[in-house]
Amino acid sequence: MSYIGKEPQYTDFLSKFFSGDGTAMTVTLDASPPNEAALLVFIDGVRQDTSAYTVSGYSLTFTGTVPSGTNNVQVVHLGIAQDTQVPVDGSVTSAKLDTNIAIDGDLTVDTNTLHVDSTNNRVGIGTTSPAKELDVSGEIRASTGILFGTDTAAANTLDDYEEGTWTPELWDSSLSGSEGQTYNLQSGNYTKIGRLVHVSGVIQMAGLGTLSGTARIGNLPYGTSGSGRAGGGVATYMGSVSLANIGQVILYSAATSFVLYQSDATTSTTGLSPADITASGSIYFTATYRT
């Protein structure tokens, strides 16, 4: 049979039989009705008026004598209040959830893992009191980097930040740290922001080995993008270094190292040799370059 609207639904009404004992007896029900009108009471098949009994909790008391008999009294509940049910763990699957879920008011997940402040239109991660549109208390990992403002260009993505230590070495044109050179001290730090690397360090020699030609600072934490304009730097302190001209030592970037040059007070630059640094010389330096 077809229906207009929702098809009628049916249910079983709670019913129980009692045996009359010839008194104004009291019986115990299986549910607590809200009032007398919530029950249908029959004695020997005849429905009783609500004035024929009273209810209190699970007890029904007849106001008059109930004839003796076996199961001659029937009590039918017209409706049972339904308890709010909590779903069993794992019983609610994604299929039970609508694809579009709208929540009015704030939303909090796991105390402060995620909090949506609907009043101020803010989202907090690790905090329930976000001060900005997105407020994160803790570390953030962006797998492909961060773009600022309205920029969408991949080349402008900030995709790396790193701090660390490295071990500077004194090289020559062979670009090798295995020419017998020895050290009393090797120490370096670096900060990398995107493609830009800033390094600082010190080398204090104990022996030059077979180094010759033009001296270099090698074993950079990251390779450079090329020579010349990829970067540069200066020696901030030198000890036991023999300079032909009074001036400063500059670092000129090559592919895998910085070449050491001596610059005089005018425009002349000459390469600094390992022999100029001497077997006990030391150089403190700082430089910046692009990878």
C-alpha positions in Angstrom: 0.0 0.0 0.0 1.3 3.4 -0.9 1.4 6.3 1.5 1.7 10.1 1.2 4.5 11.2 3.3 6.4 8.9 5.7 5.1 5.3 6.0 3.5 4.5 9.4 5.9 2.9 11.9 4.7 0.3 14.4 6.0 -0.8 17.8 5.2 -3.3 20.6 3.6 -1.9 23.8 5.0 -3.1 27.1 2.3 -5.4 28.6 2.2 -7.5 31.8 -0.4 -9.9 33.4 -1.1 -10.2 37.1 -3.4 -12.6 39.1 -6.1 -10.9 41.2 -6.2 -11.8 44.9 -9.6 -10.5 46.1 -8.1 -7.3 47.6 -7.2 -3.7 46.6 -3.8 -5.1 45.7 -0.6 -3.4 44.6 1.4 -4.7 41.7 4.9 -3.9 40.5 5.3 -2.7 36.9 8.3 -3.2 34.6 8.5 0.6 33.8 7.6 3.8 35.7 4.6 5.6 33.9 4.4 9.4 34.2 0.7 9.2 35.2 -2.4 7.0 35.3 -3.4 8.0 31.8 -0.2 6.4 30.4 -1.6 2.9 31.1 -4.4 0.7 29.9 -5.6 -1.5 32.8 -8.0 -4.5 32.1 -9.7 -6.8 34.7 -11.2 -9.9 33.2 -11.0 -8.1 29.8 -12.8 -5.0 30.9 -10.9 -1.7 30.6 -10.7 0.2 33.9 -11.1 3.9 34.3 -8.1 5.8 35.6 -9.9 6.4 38.8 -9.8 2.7 39.6 -6.0 2.8 40.3 -3.1 5.0 41.2 0.5 4.9 40.2 3.7 5.8 42.1 7.0 5.0 40.5 6.9 1.3 39.5 3.8 0.6 41.8 0.2 0.4 40.7 -2.4 0.3 43.5 -6.1 -0.5 42.8 -8.6 1.6 44.7 -11.1 -1.2 44.9 -11.2 -5.0 45.3 -9.8 -7.0 42.4 -11.5 -10.3 41.8 -9.4 -13.4 42.3 -8.2 -15.1 39.2 -5.2 -16.3 37.3 -3.7 -13.7 35.0 -7.0 -11.9 34.9 -5.4 -8.4 35.3 -3.5 -6.9 32.3 -1.5 -3.6 32.3 -0.4 -2.1 29.0 1.9 0.9 28.8 0.9 3.3 26.1 4.5 4.7 25.8 7.9 4.3 27.4 10.3 7.2 27.8 13.4 6.5 25.8 16.8 6.9 27.3 19.5 8.7 25.3 21.8 6.1 24.0 25.5 6.4 23.6 26.8 4.6 20.4 29.2 1.7 21.1 32.8 2.5 20.4 33.6 1.9 16.7 29.9 1.7 15.7 29.7 5.1 13.9 31.5 4.9 10.6 32.0 7.6 8.0 29.0 6.4 6.1 26.8 7.4 9.1 28.1 11.0 8.9 26.8 13.5 6.4 29.3 14.9 3.9 28.6 18.4 5.0 28.6 19.0 8.7 27.7 22.4 10.1 28.4 23.2 13.8 27.1 26.3 15.5 29.3 27.6 18.3 32.8 26.6 19.3 34.4 23.3 18.6 37.0 21.7 20.8 38.8 18.4 20.0 40.7 16.6 22.7 40.9 19.4 25.2 43.2 21.7 23.2 44.4 19.7 20.2 42.0 21.8 18.0 39.8 24.6 19.0 37.5 26.7 16.8 36.5 30.1 18.3 33.3 30.9 16.5 32.9 34.3 18.2 36.2 35.7 16.9 36.5 33.4 13.8 39.8 32.0 15.0 41.4 28.5 15.1 43.8 27.4 17.8 46.0 24.3 17.6 47.4 23.4 21.0 45.5 26.3 22.6 41.9 27.0 23.4 42.5 30.8 23.4 43.7 31.6 19.8 44.8 35.3 19.6 45.0 35.3 15.8 43.1 33.7 12.9 45.4 30.8 13.3 47.3 30.4 16.6 49.6 27.4 17.0 51.2 26.5 20.3 53.9 24.1 19.3 55.9 23.3 16.2 54.7 23.5 12.6 55.7 21.3 9.7 54.9 22.4 6.2 56.0 19.6 3.8 56.3 21.9 0.7 57.1 25.2 2.3 55.4 28.5 3.2 54.1 31.3 0.9 53.5 34.8 2.2 50.7 37.2 1.4 49.0 36.5 -2.0 52.2 35.0 -3.6 51.7 31.7 -5.4 55.0 31.4 -7.2 56.9 28.2 -6.3 60.2 30.0 -6.6 59.1 32.3 -3.7 58.3 29.4 -1.4 60.2 29.4 1.9 60.9 25.7 2.0 63.8 25.3 4.5 65.2 26.6 7.8 68.0 24.9 9.5 70.7 25.6 12.2 73.7 23.4 12.8 77.4 22.9 13.1 80.0 22.0 10.5 83.7 21.2 10.4 85.7 23.7 8.3 88.9 22.5 6.6 91.8 24.2 4.9 92.1 23.2 1.3 94.1 24.1 -1.8 93.0 23.8 -5.5 92.9 20.0 -5.2 89.7 20.6 -3.1 90.8 17.8 -0.7 90.9 17.5 3.0 93.3 14.6 2.8 96.6 16.2 2.1 98.1 15.6 5.5 96.8 18.8 7.0 96.2 18.7 10.8 94.4 21.0 13.2 94.4 22.2 16.7 90.9 23.5 16.3 88.1 23.2 13.8 84.7 24.7 14.6 81.8 26.1 12.6 78.1 27.0 12.8 75.6 27.7 10.1 72.1 29.0 9.5 70.2 28.2 6.3 67.1 30.1 5.4 65.7 29.0 2.0 68.7 29.0 -0.4 70.7 31.5 1.7 73.4 30.0 4.0 75.3 32.0 6.6 78.4 30.3 8.0 81.0 31.2 10.6 83.9 29.3 11.9 87.6 29.0 13.0 90.5 26.8 11.9 93.7 26.7 13.8 96.4 24.7 12.1 98.8 22.2 13.6 100.4 21.2 10.2 99.9 22.1 6.5 100.8 18.7 5.1 101.3 19.0 1.3 99.0 22.0 0.8 100.1 24.4 -1.9 98.7 27.0 -4.3 95.8 29.1 -3.3 94.2 28.5 0.1 90.5 27.7 0.5 88.0 27.2 3.3 86.3 23.9 2.4 83.9 21.2 3.6 81.0 23.7 3.5 77.7 22.5 5.0 76.0 23.1 1.7 77.5 23.5 -1.8 77.3 26.9 -3.4 75.3 27.7 -6.5 78.4 28.7 -8.4 81.4 31.0 -8.2 81.8 34.7 -7.7 78.5 36.3 -7.0 77.2 33.2 -5.2 78.5 34.8 -2.0 81.5 36.0 0.0 82.8 36.9 3.4 85.7 38.2 5.5 88.2 36.9 8.0 87.3 38.6 11.3 90.6 37.6 13.1 93.9 36.1 12.0 96.8 34.7 14.1 100.3 33.8 12.8 99.2 34.7 9.2 101.8 36.3 7.0 100.3 39.0 4.7 102.2 40.7 2.0 100.0 43.8 2.2 98.2 45.3 5.1 94.5 44.9 4.4 91.9 42.2 4.9 91.4 38.6 3.8 88.2 38.1 1.8 86.4 34.8 1.0 85.3 34.4 -2.6 82.8 31.6 -3.2 83.7 28.7 -5.6 81.6 25.7 -6.2 82.4 23.7 -3.1 84.6 26.1 -1.1 85.6 29.7 -0.4 88.9 30.9 -2.0 91.0 33.1 0.4 92.3 36.4 -1.1 94.4 39.1 0.4 93.1 42.6 -0.3 95.3 45.7 0.0 94.1 49.2 0.8 93.5 50.0 -2.9 92.0 47.6 -5.5 94.6 44.8 -5.6 93.8 41.3 -4.5 96.1 38.3 -4.4 95.5 34.7 -3.5 96.5 33.6 0.0 98.6 30.5 0.0 98.7 27.8 2.8 102.2 28.9 3.5 101.0 32.4 4.3 98.7 30.9 7.0 101.7 29.0 8.4 101.6 25.6 10.1 100.3 27.2 13.3 98.1 30.0 11.9 94.5 30.5 12.7 91.6 32.2 10.8 88.2 33.2 12.2 85.8 34.0 9.4 82.2 34.6 8.5 80.5 34.3 5.1 77.2 34.1 3.3 76.3 32.4 0.1 73.5 30.9 -2.0 73.0 27.2 -2.6 
